[in-house]
């Protein structure tokens, strides 16, 4: 199925929070697991 804005919200919240302060130069895939198949 196509993703919805709600599917992205967890990643957006994480990346905009202090929890992601140590994360840099990384690609964060939000693809519903397609790359893992």
C-alpha positions in Angstrom: 0.0 0.0 0.0 1.0 3.6 -0.4 2.2 5.2 2.8 0.3 7.9 4.5 1.6 11.0 6.5 0.7 9.1 9.7 3.2 6.3 8.7 6.0 8.9 8.7 5.1 10.6 12.0 7.2 8.3 14.2 10.3 9.0 12.1 9.6 12.7 12.0 9.1 12.9 15.8 12.3 10.9 16.4 14.5 13.0 14.0 13.2 16.2 15.5 13.7 15.1 19.1 16.8 15.0 21.3 16.9 11.2 20.9 18.5 11.6 17.5 21.2 14.1 18.6 24.0 11.6 18.0 22.7 10.5 14.6 24.4 12.1 11.6 25.2 11.2 8.0 22.7 8.4 8.0 20.0 7.5 5.6 16.8 6.7 7.4 14.5 4.6 5.2 10.8 4.9 5.7 9.7 2.4 3.1 7.5 -0.1 4.9 10.2 -2.7 4.8 10.6 -2.9 1.0 14.4 -2.7 1.2 14.5 -5.6 3.6 12.7 -8.0 1.1 
